[in-house]
Every structure is written in C-alpha cells, then in structure tokens.
Amino acid sequence: MSEEILINVTPQETRVAVMQLGVVQDLHIERSSSSCGIVSNVYLGKVNRVLPGMQSAFIDIGLERSAFLQVADIWENSNNGGAAKPIEKIIFEGQTLLVQAIKEPIGSKGARLSTQISIAGRLLVYLPQESHIGVSQRIEGVEQRDSLRAKLQAVLPPDHRGGYIIRTMTEATEAPDFLADISYLDKLWHNLQGAARNASAPQLLYQELNISLRVLRDFVSRDTARILVDSRSTYQKMLEFAQDYNTSATDCLEHYQGARPLFDLYSVEEEIERALSKRVDLKSGGYLIIDQTEALTTIDVNTGGFVGLRNFDDTIFKTNLEATQVIARQLRLRNLGGIIICDFIDMDTQEHRDAVLEEFKKALSRDHTRISVSGFSSLGLVEMTRKRTRESLAHLLCEPCPTCQGRGEVKTAQTVCYEILREIVREARQFNPREYRILASQQVIDLFLEEESQALAQLSDFIGKPISMQVETIYSQEQYDVILM
C-alpha cells in the first residue's frame, strides 16, 4: 500500500505524519524543549542507590529524575548461563556504568535503562556485547531468514566482534548494503568507546538521531512514495543524510513550498484534534469511547445511530468489524500503551466472535510496536497489551486541568502558543494587516513574554509585521483570538 510521509518543522517542534490513502496512520512529535526522545541514547551513568528488596537501582544519567535499572536488564545477569545473581552482588553505589535508555520517562517514572547496548542502523542493529546473528521476528519464512543470515555472515570480516539483529526492511538487501551498514555502526561504536574513556559520569555519550533523520532510517520502505518536508534547512540535512546512507530515499524527498500549511493541506491538524477526543465516530454511525487512565486504557464500542439493513445481530457484527480497524489506527495515533481492554458489542455466535478477533489481529499486525492479544474473556472483553516506550499523544500535548482537579485535560500553554504561531502564519498568507494582536489567557501571554519571546520575535521578522499581545482574564488556557489590526 503506497504511503506518504509529511514532516512539519518549526524551531520549537518537529511533527511527522505517516499517511496511507490520504488517512493519517501514525504520528510522531519531537519538541526541542522537552526531554522526550531519549530511547536508544547511551550514557555514562553513576549508581545513586541500590535497592536489594526491589532488585533494582537508581542511576544518575544527568536528567531531572534518576533513571531505573532492573536486575533483569543487566547484561551480565542475562548472559551468564547460570542462576541470576542478586543486583547487590553485581553493582554498588558510586559505580559508573555504561547504560542505554530503553524507555522514556513517563509521568512520574524515570527512564528505564539496560546495560546491554544496541545501536540501530537502517538494515542492522549492532550488539557489541553479543556474538550471534538474529533476525527480526516480523520476517517470516525459514528460508528467507536463513538466506539473510547467510548473506550477512558472508560479508563479516573474520576478526569482527559483536552480534547483529537483521531488521525488517532488509528483505531485498544485497551484500554491499550490509557492508555500508556494518561500516557505519562500527564507526559509531568506536567513537562511543573513545568518548566513554574520557568522560566523567553522568554524561551523554551517544544520542539517537533526531526525528527527521530517523524517518529516513526507520520509516522509509518500498511502499513510501513521497516524503514532503516544509523546511528547507531540514530538507537539505535529510538529503545529505540520504545521499550518504540511504540513496533510495533521495528520489522520494521533496521540499514542500505550497501556500497552505502542510498539515492543513492533508487535514492532519483535524486528525490531531480528533485524537485528543474521548469519542471517535465510525463511518457506519457507531462510535468508540476511549478512556486513558494511569493503570489501563478502555475502549468501548457502541452502535450509536447505525441500525443496519437486515437484523440486529448483523448490525452488531458489522459495527464490531469496522471498530477493529479504527481501534488499531487509534492505538498508533494516540500511542496508547500498557494494558488495553476492548469492550466490543456482545455477539451471540462464536463464528462472529472468531471473525472479529481475526480481523482485529490482522489490523494490529501493521503496528511496529510489540502487541499481545488475548481472546474474548468470559465477560466478552478482549484484553491486550501494547509495549509502552514513550508518552502518549494526550500526555505530550495536554496537561491535567486545574479547574476540574485532573478529571479532564487541557492543552498546555506551550501547545497553545505553537497553535497561535501557526495561526498567524496562516493569516499572513491570506491577508496584509498593519498589525497582529494576540488575545489569550495570562498563562499563554506569560509564556510568550518569557520562554517563547524569541519565537515570537522570529515570526514577527519573518512576516514583516508587528505582533502585540493582550491578556483576556475570562479566557481559559485553550482559548485565544488573533486580531488583524
């Protein structure tokens, strides 16, 4: 299925939308001011505290909160071939460790770490502490897996150290492609080792690529028809990276220079708004209610206004079938993880339940995140888990509402600031006023006067018009107006 990748870049954030048939299938947001996006970063950390009772330790890696290392994530313990040693026998307070982030800080929890280092390339993942060659579980077929393993082993130098995992996008890979990836990964590991010898903990030694370059490494596939980037400088950096590292992607790269904002043109902004709503409407007239809590996420399927054409059982079956596709897509869009309970409408026949479950698993198979699905429980619920590696979309863009004491959520002042900046750019392309005036809440105006003052000044220079601000005390944090003077 042909897909397009849209990249919207501002000085404050980069947003990536993966489109199929004109519909947003996946969304990634990376902000320059946040500490998100540390997964795969390698640090020289310092052990702050060892907790024998929990068989874990807190590691200082230079972030606001100490990171968390469990005994199962210590490489020496998982590869000694015998009984696992207790954590207090392996590490001690004050010790320096080479660690890698495997989970982002989520809520009040610090990042999760591992001492097993892995460095991702486009085709391979390098495991410097291992010696075996593995193949991604998403590559099916014994013959194909053996063929890829043999191709890689044929090009490895005899004195080469370390192991590899062959990634999913290697299905049509030849030996020269493997060699280029091996050379790239060897250089990264050599540089990382050199940095570690001269560093003092805590210190960042290796930083994962930013989201725009990760698109070229991780997102591009044989189905990718176009990659549209609305920033000239980002486009140039991506083009240089692609020429050196993924030449097949250069033909897909395009610099978008249209008058309309890229995400407006493809209705991505509307999709983001819908992804923050509890209710998701189905085309048939039914709808979903998605509730995200700290412990789990519940998804309730309802027939709504869909009455069907033949009988009630047929109506329920068709609504549930449609819901499987929409649920799978919403999980990716909202980046929902952890325990997820899906309450499909009750079906009387086992045949219908089996068909819905099979369709649900098929829809979920397109997800790149690890998922485990159980069958229908005795209560008619489908229980599943989706690996949680980063904040959900709602937690990234929103914050607990002070008015309702956390029962709901509103967009952060920073998110509203960025919406206002985009609105001014949108208006500037259509009108030519003498001045723009922002009417917003005290929190939003304060942010424009402090942290986002430079962004506002840059925008004013860019459009060649002055921008003034006015506090409206009756406005909520999400409310604002841009007045053309």
Summary of the structure (lengths in Angstrom):
residues: 485
radius of gyration: 24.9
end to end distance: 47.6
largest distance: 75.3
contacts: 1448
relative contact order: 0.10
helix: 34%
strand: 28%
